[in-house]
Amino acid sequence: MQFKQLFDKAEALGFEAIQATLEHAENIDLQVFNGELEKHQMADTKQLTLKAIYEGKMGKMTTEVIDLSHADAWLDALKNSSLLIESKDEVFIYEGDAQYRNVDGLYNAELSNTPIEAKMAKVFDLDKAIRNVDSRITLSNTYYSENRKKVWIQNSKGLNLEKEVNNAFLGAQMVAKSEDDSRSGFDYIQSNDMNDFDVNQLAQEIAEKGLSMLGAKSIPSGDYEIVLKNTAITALLQAHVGMFSAESVQKGMSKLKSKVGHKIANELISIVDDPFKPKSTRSGAFDDEGVATTYKHLVENGQLMGYMHNLKTAKKDDTSSTGNGFSGGVSTTNMYIQPGKSSYEEMIQTMKKGLIIDDLQGTHAGTNAISGDFSLQANGFYVENGKIVKPVALITVAGNFLELLEDVVAVGNDLKFNFAYIGAPSLKLKGLAVSGE
């Protein structure tokens, strides 16, 4: 869609600059509950977001009625929006970068062209495979979700960018019951390649998560050696992502303020933000502001290298945007702790008396993103002399996120991402305070 007519009208009305972002999204949602189709939903939506600078203020509006005959009404709304702004911060509409990287693996036409019947078959196959693992499995709820999105950004300064991404999620939750206990298990695969969806392997992993926790009980309070499973450390990392945002730093809401160049973690820890990861809807050559994205080390060998910036925060710090301007603020692309060389099994084998923590609950309420302090309910397994002895539940683990990163003694090779494309491998820690019986 061309917006030159809109841009010309905006210029005639005294707007300093204007930008249009058009998103076209197609979604599929399938759900099967105990062998029965519960949801079959398809959606096709378009949304236009406009932002424009008028008298030094930024007005914004969104609409799903994408018809240039409404241009006059849009410009009136933008002008009124800008006049309501009281902030004196400088605002920006970006003229673009000299080069943008060609990012491979963002869109796979084969996924979009795969018949819906084949996708539905995956969901039914996963449901059946889970319930066939063990007679103690009494419930399964399987899901398939697919998203295809195309984004165009054009502005009156000559910027003209577009990208197309697609991705799918296949996962399930199950419940296993014994005579005196009931436990659930959940796992998933994300990819834009149907060949990555190994139904039988996924079913075994999901079933094992629930079955292995049957009979879980608390343990005595104390300090234990800890292996934080990739899923657990990812949840903790996501809760503290704001620490690495220049927006949080400038507002005094990050413990990492003035820490660039300083050691903040064990030298085994490196954290990156990677906008070029294949098969991720967070990847791309540019951010929402039209700035070219960059692969960046936020932490390298334990040292804080810098913060994530958008145009606004970069101006305040007299630096350049890192291409992390998303949704009107600063956000990650694909942020993760880089994997190490240790296998998950090797980390367990070196434990004399310890705990595997594979599930942390309540990270939205039990963490302080400013200080890094956390106190969270957890589940996992008790380990003695390198052997898993029993499942553990009803415990609380407490500590500080940055201190935890200092206490890392081994980094796993099992990197896993969550739905927000925050990722981590399993980590072995010197210890962590555990409250139990």
BELRADA-V927013 format. One record per run of one state. SS is the DSSP state (H for helix, E for strand, C for the rest). FROM is the first residue (numbers start at 0). TO is the last residue. If there is no record, write none. Layout:
((SS	FROM	TO) (SS	FROM	TO))
This chain:
((C	0	2) (H	3	11) (C	12	15) (E	16	32) (C	33	34) (E	35	53) (C	54	55) (E	56	62) (C	63	66) (H	67	82) (C	83	107) (H	108	112) (C	113	114) (H	115	130) (C	131	135) (E	136	154) (C	155	158) (E	159	176) (C	177	180) (E	181	190) (C	191	192) (H	193	195) (C	196	197) (H	198	210) (C	211	215) (E	216	216) (C	217	220) (E	221	227) (C	228	228) (H	229	238) (C	239	239) (H	240	243) (E	244	244) (H	245	249) (C	250	261) (E	262	262) (C	263	269) (E	270	272) (C	273	284) (E	285	285) (C	286	290) (E	291	291) (C	292	294) (E	295	299) (C	300	301) (E	302	303) (C	304	306) (E	307	307) (C	308	309) (H	310	315) (C	316	323) (E	324	325) (C	326	327) (E	328	329) (C	330	333) (E	334	336) (C	337	340) (E	341	341) (C	342	342) (H	343	348) (C	349	351) (E	352	360) (C	361	365) (E	366	366) (C	367	371) (E	372	383) (C	384	385) (E	386	399) (H	400	405) (C	406	406) (E	407	411) (C	412	414) (E	415	416) (C	417	420) (E	421	423) (C	424	425) (E	426	434) (C	435	436))
